[in-house]
Amino acid sequence: MSTETRKDNYDMKQNRYSKGKKYNSKQYSKGRGKNFAQNGKKNYKKMPYSKNLIQKEIIKPSVKIAFLGGLNEIGKNITLIECENDIIIVDCGMAFPDGDMLGVDLVIPDFSYIEQNYERVKGIVLTHGHEDHIGGLPFLLSKVNVPIYGTPLTLGLVGNKLREHSLFNKSQLNVVNAGDTIRLGCMSVQFIHVNHSIPDAVAFAIRTPAGTIIHTGDFKIDCTPITGDMIDLSSLAKIGDEGVLALLAESTNANRPGYTPTERMVSDSLDSLFKSAENYRIIIATFASNVNRVQQIINCAEKYGRKVAFSGRSMVNYMEVAKKLGYLHIPENIIIDIDMLDKYMPQQVVLVTTGSQGEPMSALSRMAYSDHRKVMVGEGDFIIISANPIPGNEKTVGNVVDELLKKGCKVIYESMYEVHVSGHACQEELKIMHRLVKPKYFIPVHGEQKHLRKHAELAEFLGMDRKNIFIGDVGSVVEISENYMKELAPVQAGKVFVDGLGVGDVGSIVLRDRKHLGQDGLIIIVASLDVYDGHVISGPDIVSRGFVYVRESEGLLDEVRKLALAILEDCAENNIHEWGVIKNRIKDDVAKLIGQRTRRAPMILPILQEV
């Protein structure tokens, strides 16, 4: 709130207002200066010009927040902050496909809205280097080239990804350290250090003409982190005292009470397990991005006189970047190549590998199914899975554990061994964040619906009015000002599937067909027709894949052949030459026959050619 003096009533030459008494500068300072705070309204009423003052509120613009990912899902985090004519993008992640996305390698956001507003985008700011926050960058930068801002380790990992896509030389990477502030259009972004399962993670204080927005990124409060300092609570508290318009806080662990344990707890557990596995080869599966966990493994290996080898392309890449930037401290001569494992006794080595989520192509999974070219596992192996299954991965992790146990391996995967702690804040830490920041509005982000709802309930429990909380979805847009928060029409958003080199060419119809093929198989009906009268010259030949074993079902396939021939001849006799009509008749009648005989519904694919 501010005041302005009405200039139209003031006569500069006469040193007075046109309808007031003579203006006295000494009297003004006495009434409006420091004495005003002491004398209050008493002095104010004595001012001869006070009747002509009109208080005007400076109306601030609103700010819009659009969510292209990260709501009602795990991963694919990307948020747009829009104010006046400028846009800032926070993170650009990817997600891994679920069991229904057959053949899909990655899932990335739909960037259509960004492409349509490319000229307004001032930059991309990154909270940390996990795939669900940076994995979509190469696909976005192949469409639009905008500046990227992040901490050293985050941009080191981004640089590796961009080199793989031949985009590094064209990209604008700008290193920013925690504590720094950058200007992007009408907005500024302050980088605030937080704790997470990867070093160099930050939250953002985004100062807009409409007010300050806090985006926490992924965080937890760890008073004894493995590397770096604890979360910068003092900066968050200071910003909270200045006034925060809106808080966007992660919700991954919003349904877990208490505090997230410190990473130091894992050190004690690993030390105990190393001691008990003195006669085994140790294999530890963890997230490649969990640099702090790998540092703990290296520390234990040094203590117990073991060499360390890495397996898995992402693991090797992450460790190279972390070592180069000084985030991984490796004693001299402790790292060996995976090809050197056989030259050491089993009790002299530790193998750090990917595959803690049971991914089919990961190193640990290939070891479990005897498909790894360099490592064979068996009774002499002590395997530690140092990660909790991401929701949806429990079955695949269980399958890998079962295969390892069948081979005689000793497998440590239960939570009771405390070989993993989360990198995300639990309820008490979220409460601390809310109390420090004191936002006017709150938007829970980063989580499925149950996580977002639980976080919203937590904010209400802390005293926030329900009308000031917004639970959105992918594509949602919310407009916020000092006086209101309202939902706007959604923007185009959703999932884009990456399959090999193809981006976006696999959609719901293709996935439906793949699922159909996987469940019921395929029947192909091939025939050659006379170009003049449409009668059958050769065929129809029947090819079956994934439907029935041909040798045991010759009678059924012969029925299909006769039915297809009858349909083709009938169409020729009735001068039906539209191939779409002919194929649909074959599909419908053959499907009906097969359904009656087998109660199955394979995909039926007629292939016709004219001769």
ROVEX-965589 format. One line per field, with one value per residue (C-alpha): chain; x negated, y, z negated. Coordinates in pm, whole numbers, plus 32768, in hexadecimal, padded with zeros to 4 digits. Example, Ala and Ser with C-alpha at 12.3 -4.5 7.8 and 13.67 -1.06 7.14 Angstrom:
BEGIN
unit = [A|A]
u = [7B32|7AA9]
v = [7E3E|7F96]
w = [7CF4|7D36]
# end
This chain:
BEGIN
unit = [A|A|A|A|A|A|A|A|A|A|A|A|A|A|A|A|A|A|A|A|A|A|A|A|A|A|A|A|A|A|A|A|A|A|A|A|A|A|A|A|A|A|A|A|A|A|A|A|A|A|A|A|A|A|A|A|A|A|A|A|A|A|A|A|A|A|A|A|A|A|A|A|A|A|A|A|A|A|A|A|A|A|A|A|A|A|A|A|A|A|A|A|A|A|A|A|A|A|A|A|A|A|A|A|A|A|A|A|A|A|A|A|A|A|A|A|A|A|A|A|A|A|A|A|A|A|A|A|A|A|A|A|A|A|A|A|A|A|A|A|A|A|A|A|A|A|A|A|A|A|A|A|A|A|A|A|A|A|A|A|A|A|A|A|A|A|A|A|A|A|A|A|A|A|A|A|A|A|A|A|A|A|A|A|A|A|A|A|A|A|A|A|A|A|A|A|A|A|A|A|A|A|A|A|A|A|A|A|A|A|A|A|A|A|A|A|A|A|A|A|A|A|A|A|A|A|A|A|A|A|A|A|A|A|A|A|A|A|A|A|A|A|A|A|A|A|A|A|A|A|A|A|A|A|A|A|A|A|A|A|A|A|A|A|A|A|A|A|A|A|A|A|A|A|A|A|A|A|A|A|A|A|A|A|A|A|A|A|A|A|A|A|A|A|A|A|A|A|A|A|A|A|A|A|A|A|A|A|A|A|A|A|A|A|A|A|A|A|A|A|A|A|A|A|A|A|A|A|A|A|A|A|A|A|A|A|A|A|A|A|A|A|A|A|A|A|A|A|A|A|A|A|A|A|A|A|A|A|A|A|A|A|A|A|A|A|A|A|A|A|A|A|A|A|A|A|A|A|A|A|A|A|A|A|A|A|A|A|A|A|A|A|A|A|A|A|A|A|A|A|A|A|A|A|A|A|A|A|A|A|A|A|A|A|A|A|A|A|A|A|A|A|A|A|A|A|A|A|A|A|A|A|A|A|A|A|A|A|A|A|A|A|A|A|A|A|A|A|A|A|A|A|A|A|A|A|A|A|A|A|A|A|A|A|A|A|A|A|A|A|A|A|A|A|A|A|A|A|A|A|A|A|A|A|A|A|A|A|A|A|A|A|A|A|A|A|A|A|A|A|A|A|A|A|A|A|A|A|A|A|A|A|A|A|A|A|A|A|A|A|A|A|A|A|A|A|A|A|A|A|A|A|A|A|A|A|A|A|A|A|A|A|A|A|A|A|A|A|A|A|A|A|A|A|A|A|A|A|A|A|A|A|A|A|A|A|A|A|A|A|A|A|A|A|A|A|A|A|A|A|A|A|A|A|A|A|A|A|A|A|A|A|A|A|A|A|A|A|A|A|A|A|A|A|A|A|A|A|A|A|A]
u = [8000|7F76|7FF5|7FE0|801F|811F|804B|8173|81E0|8088|801B|7E9E|7E7F|7F67|7ECD|8026|8148|8256|835E|827E|81B5|8050|7F61|7E49|7D2A|7CBB|7E1A|7E29|7CEA|7D5C|7EA6|7E37|7CD1|7C4B|7D2A|7E5A|7E09|7DFE|7F21|7FFE|8149|8135|802F|80C4|8210|815F|80D3|817B|816C|81D2|8338|82BA|81DC|8263|81CA|819B|813A|8034|80D2|7FD5|7FF2|8052|7F70|7FD6|7F4D|7F77|7F29|7EB8|7E5A|7E13|7F7A|8036|7F01|7DA2|7CA0|7CBB|7CA2|7CC4|7D69|7D91|7D99|7E32|7E3E|7E86|7DEA|7CD8|7CC6|7BD4|7BCA|7B7B|7AE3|7B21|7B34|7B99|7C44|7C0D|7D21|7E0C|7E6D|7F7A|7E8C|7E05|7CC1|7CB0|7B5A|7BAB|7CD2|7C9C|7D85|7E48|7D88|7E90|7EE3|7D72|7D41|7E6D|7DDD|7C6C|7C25|7C9C|7BC1|7A9E|79F6|7A05|799A|7948|7970|7886|77FC|78F2|798A|7AEB|7A79|797D|79C8|7AAE|79B6|791B|7A75|7ADC|7994|79B5|7AEE|7A96|7946|7962|7860|783D|77D6|7768|7665|7514|7568|76C1|7636|751B|761F|76EF|75B9|7585|76EA|76D1|758E|7642|7747|7645|76DB|75C4|751A|7663|76DD|76C0|7657|7627|7595|7634|75CE|76B7|76E8|76D6|77F3|782B|7910|79F7|7AD8|7BB9|7B69|7A3C|79E1|7920|7878|789D|77D2|789E|784C|78AB|781F|7741|7654|768C|7808|78B4|7A06|7A6F|7AF2|7B8B|7BD2|7CD8|7D8C|7EB6|7DF6|7CFE|7D31|7C6C|7C31|7B8B|7B20|7AD5|7A50|7A2D|799D|7859|778B|7668|764D|7536|74C3|74FE|75C4|771F|7847|783C|7960|78F3|7921|7A75|7ADB|7A62|7B29|7C55|7C3A|7C30|7D75|7DB8|7ED9|7ED7|7E21|7DF2|7D6D|7D20|7E0F|7D5D|7D54|7E7F|7F2B|7E02|7E03|7CCE|7B80|7AB3|7981|782B|774A|764E|772A|76D6|7562|7588|765A|7567|7443|74F0|7545|73E4|7363|7451|7402|7289|7286|736C|7357|7433|751C|75E5|7700|7766|77D8|76C3|7717|76EE|758C|7593|75E9|74CD|73E1|7448|7408|72AD|7261|72C4|71FE|70C7|70F7|7112|7002|70DE|70C8|71F9|727E|73AB|74A8|75B6|758F|764E|7586|743B|74AE|752A|73EC|730D|73C4|73D2|725E|71FE|72C3|7242|7384|72F1|71AE|7100|6FC1|6EA4|6E9E|6FEB|70B3|7084|7120|7233|715A|705F|7153|70DA|6F75|6FD7|705C|71D6|71A1|70BE|71BF|7303|73D5|74BC|75CC|7715|785A|78E5|7A41|7A33|7A21|7A15|78DC|7821|76DB|7766|788E|77A7|76D1|7806|7872|770D|7709|75E7|74B5|73B4|744C|74D8|7579|75A0|7570|743E|74F4|757F|7676|7700|7820|77F1|7938|7AAC|7B88|7C33|7DAF|7E03|7CAC|7CE3|7D2B|7BFD|7B16|7BAD|7B6F|7A00|79D6|7A75|7987|785A|78CA|78F9|778D|7722|76CF|7701|77E4|781F|7953|7A37|7A68|7A04|7897|78A8|77DB|78A8|7945|7A25|79BB|7B15|7BAC|7CA5|7DC5|7D05|7C0A|7D25|7DBE|7C76|7C6D|7DD1|7D90|7C50|7CDB|7E37|7ED3|801F|806E|7FF7|7FDB|7F60|7E8B|7DBC|7E97|7FC5|8122|8106|7FC2|8050|818D|80CA|7FE9|8119|81AF|8066|8076|81DD|8171|806F|8184|8194|82EB|835A|83B5|8246|81D1|81D2|81B4|8177|813C|805B|80C3|8159|8123|815C|8156|80E8|80E7|80E8|8265|82C5|8264|832D|830C|82FA|833C|823D|8126|80C2|7FFA|7FD2|7EEA|7E0B|7D72|7C0A|7BD0|7A6F|7A2F|7BA1|7C30|7DA9|7DEB|7E6C|7FC0|80E0|8155|7FFE|7FE6|8142|80D9|7F9A|8060|8156|8039|7F95|80D3|8180|8086|80A8|8141|80D7|81AC|80F5|819B|815C|8287|82C2|829F|83C5|84D7|845D|845E|8355|8220|8156|8195|8212|80E8|8106|7FE4|800D|7F28|7F66|80C5|80BB|7FB4|7FE7|7FA5|80AD|81AF|81A8|831F|8370|8285|8319|8473|83EC|8358|84A2|8569|847C|848A|8607|8611|8520|85E0|872C|86A3|8624|8778|882B|8732|86B4|8555|8525|8408|8477|85CA|852F|8430|8538|8613|84EC|8492|85F6|864E|84FF|8506|8663|85F3|84BB|8582|867B|8568|8468|84FE|83D0|83B2|826B|8216|8280|81B9|822E|8126|81AE|80F7|816A|80BC]
v = [8000|8158|82BB|83C2|853A|85CE|86B6|8753|8811|8891|89EF|89F2|8B6F|8BB3|8A97|8A1A|8941|89F6|8997|8983|8A64|8ACE|89A7|89A9|88B7|88B8|8866|874A|86AA|86CF|8627|851C|84E3|841C|84D8|8448|82EC|8370|8465|8392|8418|854C|85FB|8576|8625|8773|876E|8880|87BD|8667|8683|868A|8554|8426|82D2|81FE|8092|8032|7F0B|7DF7|7D18|7BAC|7A81|7943|77EA|76D4|7567|7495|736F|72FA|72FA|71B3|70F6|70A0|714E|7226|7363|74AC|75F2|7741|788C|79A7|7B16|7C3D|7BC6|7AE4|796D|78A8|772B|766C|7515|743B|72CD|717E|7047|6ED7|6E10|6D35|6BD2|6C38|6D07|6BE5|6C31|6D9A|6E0A|6F59|703B|71B3|72E1|7374|74B3|7549|766A|76C5|76BC|77A2|789C|786D|79E4|7A26|791D|79C5|788B|7734|7712|75B8|7547|7416|7308|71E7|715F|71BA|7326|7339|7209|72C4|73DC|7345|731B|7480|7519|7467|753E|7689|7710|77D3|7819|7716|776D|7672|761A|7581|740F|7437|74D9|73DB|72C6|7391|73C4|724B|721A|7330|729C|7152|720D|72E9|7422|748F|7589|7637|764C|7775|76E4|77DE|776D|780B|77BD|77A0|78F9|79AC|7A6D|7A90|7B77|7AE2|7BE8|7C8C|7B79|7B1B|79C2|7987|7830|77A4|7676|7544|73DD|72C0|716F|721F|7342|74A1|7498|75E9|7688|77CC|7917|79A8|7B1A|7B96|7CE6|7C2E|7BAE|7AA2|7934|7824|76DF|75E1|74E4|7392|73C0|733E|73D2|731A|73AF|72C0|729F|71D1|72F1|7466|752D|74F1|7597|7715|7748|78A8|7925|7881|7921|7A76|7A60|79EC|7B22|7BFC|7B61|7A38|7A38|78C2|7786|7662|7542|73DB|72D0|7183|7125|71F1|70B4|7051|70D3|714A|71AA|710F|7065|70FA|7063|701D|6EFC|6E42|6E63|6D9C|6C90|6C6B|6C51|6B38|6A7E|6AA0|6A0B|68E2|68A0|6879|672F|679F|6874|69A2|6A27|6B60|6BE0|6D4B|6E77|6EF5|7058|7013|709A|70AD|6F3A|6EDD|6FB1|6EE9|6DA3|6E19|6E7D|6D23|6C7A|6D3D|6CE3|6B6E|6B63|6B28|6BA8|6C4B|6C13|6CB3|6C07|6CAC|6DC9|6EC8|6E6C|6E9D|6FEA|7076|7014|70B0|71FE|71F7|71AA|72B5|73C1|7359|72C7|716A|7136|6FF9|6F77|6F2C|6DD4|6D61|6D68|6C49|6BFB|6AF8|6A20|6A01|695B|67FA|685A|6892|67AA|67D3|6865|6972|6A22|6AE8|6B0E|6C3E|6C11|6C98|6BD3|6C1F|6C40|6AF5|6B9C|6A87|6B0A|6B79|6AD6|6A2A|699E|6910|6871|67D3|673A|66D0|67C9|68A6|6887|68C9|6864|6712|6700|65D9|6557|662C|6776|685D|6945|6A83|6B3E|6C9B|6D3A|6D1A|6CB5|6DD9|6DA3|6CB7|6C0F|6B23|69F7|6A22|6A52|691B|6850|68B5|6862|670B|66BD|6724|664A|6521|6546|652A|669A|6737|6862|6989|6A48|6A6B|6BC1|6B37|6B41|6CBD|6CBB|6DD5|6F1A|6FF9|7146|71DC|7297|71EA|7298|7345|73D6|744E|74F8|75AD|7624|76AA|7759|77FE|7872|78DB|78E6|7987|7873|770C|7617|74B4|7429|72F4|71CC|70F9|7166|70C0|717E|72CC|729F|723F|736F|7450|73BC|7404|7571|7589|74EE|7605|7708|7759|77A2|7690|7794|77FD|769E|7625|74B8|74A9|73B0|739E|74C2|758D|7705|77D6|7952|79F1|7B55|7BF1|7BEE|7AA7|7953|78BE|779F|77F8|7728|760E|7613|74F6|73FC|7288|7166|7142|6FE9|6FB5|6E6A|6E45|6F75|6FBE|70D6|70F4|6FFA|6EFB|6F58|6EB4|6DFF|6D65|6CFC|6C64|6B9B|6B29|6ABA|6A07|6955|68F6|6868|67BF|67A1|67E5|6740|67BE|6769|679C|6783|67F0|686F|689B|6A0B|69F8|6931|690D|6791|66DD|6679|65E9|65B1|6609|659C|65A5|660D|65F0|6691|667C|65EE|6474|636B|6330|61B7|6177|6266|6217|61D6|632F|63E4|6323|639E|6502|64D3|6452|656A|6676|65DE|65DA|674B|67B0|66F3|677E|68E1|689C|6812|6946|6A3E|6AB3|6B38|6C2B|6B92|6C32|6B87|6A36|6A40|6A9C|6978|688B|6916|6905|67A9|6709|67A6|6717|65BA|65BD|6643|6525|641D|649D|65B9|668A|67D0|67E2|690B|68BA|695C|6925|6971|6987|69CE|69EC|692C]
w = [8000|8057|8063|8173|8153|823F|8317|83C9|8290|823A|82A9|82BD|82D7|81B1|80E8|808A|80F8|81B8|80B7|7F84|7EA6|7EDC|7EEC|7DEA|7E2C|7CC3|7C53|7D56|7CDC|7B79|7BBD|7CB5|7C43|7B21|7A2C|7ADA|7A60|78FD|7906|79E7|7A5F|7981|7A54|7B93|7B51|7B23|7C84|7D4E|7E96|7E10|7E8D|7FF1|7FDE|8098|8054|8188|8184|8282|8334|8372|84A4|847F|84C0|8575|8529|862B|85E4|870D|862E|84CC|844B|8413|8483|8412|84EE|8626|8554|8610|85A2|8653|8597|8669|8609|86EB|8834|87AD|8768|868E|86A6|8565|85B4|86E4|8681|8709|8683|86BC|8769|86A3|86F6|87F1|88C7|8993|8A49|89CA|894D|88AC|8864|888C|886B|898D|89E5|8ACC|89E2|89BF|8B38|8B69|8A6D|8ABB|8AE2|897E|88D6|881F|879F|86FC|8590|8506|839D|83B2|8494|8477|85B7|854E|854D|866F|874A|883A|8888|89C4|8A5E|8A07|8A7E|8BCB|8C00|8B52|8AE4|899E|888C|8776|8611|850B|8407|8473|8442|84DC|8616|8623|863C|8733|880A|8823|8897|8998|8A27|8A5F|8B2C|8BE1|8B43|8A59|8B3F|8B8E|8A26|8939|87E9|86CD|8580|844B|82E3|81BB|8126|8275|8317|848D|8550|865A|86F9|85F9|84FB|8429|83A9|8266|8248|80E5|8071|8004|7FA3|8089|80F5|81F4|81AC|8232|820B|81E7|81A7|8251|81D5|8311|82DE|83D2|83ED|8357|8228|81C0|8219|8165|8225|8140|8245|81A2|8042|7EE3|7DA4|7D54|7C39|7C7E|7DF9|7E94|7F6E|7F53|7E55|7DCD|7E76|7E70|7D83|7D28|7E8E|7EA4|7D58|7DC9|7F0C|7E43|7D68|7EA1|7F19|7FFD|80F1|813C|80D7|81C7|80F4|814A|80C7|8103|7F91|7F1C|7EA1|7DC2|7C5B|7BA5|7C3B|7D53|7CB7|7CF5|7DFD|7CE7|7C77|7DB8|7D6D|7C2C|7CD8|7DFA|7D0C|7C4F|7D93|7E1C|7CD9|7CEB|7E5C|7E32|7EF3|800D|8143|80FF|820E|81BA|8295|826A|8333|8414|83AD|8238|8226|80AA|8091|817A|80A7|7F75|802F|8097|7F2E|7EB2|7FC7|7F63|7DF5|7E3F|7F4B|807A|81E0|8282|83E2|848B|856E|863F|8737|8667|8531|85E6|867B|852F|8478|8581|8568|83EA|83D1|84CE|8413|82BD|8231|8216|8153|81C4|811C|8205|82AE|821A|8361|8456|85A6|85A7|868A|856A|8477|84C2|8466|82FA|81EF|81B7|805A|80EE|81C9|81C1|82FC|8302|8405|848A|847C|8322|83C2|847C|85D2|86DB|878A|8651|85E7|84B1|8571|867A|856B|84CE|8619|867D|8799|8727|8803|86F2|85A3|853B|83E4|82F9|8199|8153|8186|807B|812D|808F|8131|80A4|8115|80D6|81FC|82A5|8299|83B7|83BD|8298|8376|845A|832E|828D|83C9|83D2|8261|829B|83BA|82EC|81CA|82B6|831B|81AF|8178|8023|8066|7F7C|7FEB|7EBE|7E1F|7CC9|7D32|7D62|7EA2|7F36|7EC5|7F91|8021|7FEF|7ECA|7DE4|7D33|7C1C|7D13|7DF1|7CC2|7C81|7DEA|7DD3|7C88|7D05|7E52|7DD7|7F35|7F89|8086|809C|81BF|8176|8292|82E9|8296|82DE|8274|811F|80DB|814D|807E|7F47|7F6C|7F95|7E55|7DA5|7E10|7D91|7C47|7C29|7C4A|7DBE|7E4D|7F40|8047|8052|80B1|8219|8281|83F7|850B|863A|8717|85FA|85F0|84B9|84A4|835C|82DC|8184|8188|822C|82B1|83CF|84C4|8636|876C|878C|888C|8972|88A5|8877|88C3|89F1|8A23|8A92|8B44|8BCD|8CA7|8CCA|8BF4|8BEC|8D02|8C07|8B80|8ACB|8C06|8C41|8AD5|8AEB|8C1B|8B6E|8A41|8B25|8BD7|8A8F|89FB|8B23|8C3E|8DB3|8EE6|903D|916D|92B9|9410|957A|9641|97B5|980A|9901|9855|96EB|96E4|9617|96DE|95BC|944D|935F|928B|9111|902E|8EB4|8DB1|8C3B|8C6B|8C88|8CCE|8E43|8E4D|8D45|8DDB|8F4D|8F4E|8EBE|8FAD|90D3|906B|9064|91C2|9252|91AF|9233|9392|938A|9324|9439|9544|94CB|94E2|9645|96B2|9626|96C0|956D|95AD|948B|93C6|9283|929C|92FC|91DD|90DC|9149|9126|8FCD|8F49|8FCA|8F74|8E17|8DE3|8E51|8D73|8C4B|8C6A|8C85|8B88|8AB8|8B22|8BE3|8CA4|8D7F|8EE4|8FFB|9166|926F|93D4|9516|967D|9794]
# end
